């Protein structure tokens, strides 16, 4: 779970940190001024994927506890 949060914070830093554009240019070389408005969409995708993975881990732990209980 900590790894999920770390990756989400790292992606936020890459997208919105003042000097993150240097790393973002290496990771996404096809960007430019025309695609700069997509940054919030990228961040939303990162947060939604982190939420999906976090919920999946939580549900898997609940199922494992119910199996061990029976």
C-alpha angles and dihedrals in degrees: 000000000000090000091055092052091045092053091048092051091045092053090048089053092049092051102039109018111111094243095030090098089077091061092038090055089056093047096040107029094166093068128104143147092305092058099041091098089065093071094093089050091053090050091049091052090050093050094045092050090049090050092050093050092045092051091047091053090048093050091046090053091050091051091048091051091050091051092050091047093057 
